[in-house]
Amino acid sequence: MIVFDAITFGKTIRKRRKELGYTQAMVAQHTGFSVSFISDLERGKSTAELEKAIYLANMLGMNVELNVRGKR
């Protein structure tokens, strides 16, 4: 999926978390992040920390890639 904004990124993270059957509390306990951070990220809050967002995506079994458009 191509992500152009924080809202799409957050919705994708939320969808994957729910697919895995994880609650925000479970993810918070595993990562050490607060439930409020995870909630903010999933709602697309644009001030969420990039490092934590990438870590969370990886923890949920997702790759985060940056590609030049039109090339793979």
C-alpha positions as CSV (number, residue, x, y, z in Angstrom):
1,M,0.0,0.0,0.0
2,I,1.2,3.5,-0.8
3,V,0.8,5.9,2.1
4,F,0.6,9.6,1.4
5,D,-0.3,10.9,4.9
6,A,-0.4,10.1,8.6
7,I,-4.1,9.3,8.5
8,T,-3.6,6.5,6.0
9,F,-0.6,5.2,7.9
10,G,-2.5,5.1,11.1
11,K,-5.5,3.4,9.6
12,T,-3.2,0.7,8.1
13,I,-1.5,0.2,11.5
14,R,-4.9,-0.1,13.2
15,K,-6.2,-2.6,10.6
16,R,-3.2,-4.8,11.0
17,R,-3.3,-4.7,14.8
18,K,-6.9,-5.8,14.7
19,E,-6.2,-8.6,12.1
20,L,-3.7,-10.0,14.6
21,G,-6.3,-9.7,17.4
22,Y,-4.2,-7.4,19.5
23,T,-5.6,-4.6,21.7
24,Q,-3.8,-1.3,22.0
25,A,-3.0,-2.3,25.6
26,M,-1.3,-5.5,24.5
27,V,0.8,-3.6,22.0
28,A,1.6,-0.9,24.6
29,Q,2.8,-3.6,27.0
30,H,4.9,-5.3,24.4
31,T,6.5,-2.1,23.0
32,G,6.7,0.0,26.1
33,F,4.8,2.8,24.3
34,S,1.8,4.4,25.9
35,V,-1.7,3.5,24.8
36,S,-2.3,7.2,24.1
37,F,0.7,7.1,21.7
38,I,-0.7,4.1,19.9
39,S,-4.2,5.7,19.8
40,D,-2.8,9.0,18.4
41,L,-0.8,7.1,15.8
42,E,-3.8,5.1,14.7
43,R,-5.9,8.3,14.4
44,G,-3.3,9.9,12.2
45,K,-1.9,12.5,14.6
46,S,0.8,14.1,12.5
47,T,3.1,14.7,15.5
48,A,3.6,11.0,16.2
49,E,7.3,10.1,16.4
50,L,8.6,8.5,13.2
51,E,11.0,6.1,14.9
52,K,8.2,4.7,17.1
53,A,5.8,4.5,14.2
54,I,8.3,2.5,12.2
55,Y,9.1,0.2,15.1
56,L,5.4,-0.4,15.7
57,A,4.8,-1.3,12.1
58,N,7.7,-3.7,12.2
59,M,6.4,-5.3,15.4
60,L,3.1,-5.9,13.7
61,G,4.9,-7.8,10.9
62,M,4.8,-5.0,8.4
63,N,7.6,-3.6,6.2
64,V,8.0,0.1,5.8
65,E,9.6,0.9,2.4
66,L,10.6,4.0,0.6
67,N,10.8,3.6,-3.2
68,V,11.3,6.0,-6.0
69,R,8.0,6.3,-7.9
70,G,7.9,4.1,-10.9
71,K,10.8,1.9,-9.7
72,R,11.0,-1.1,-7.5
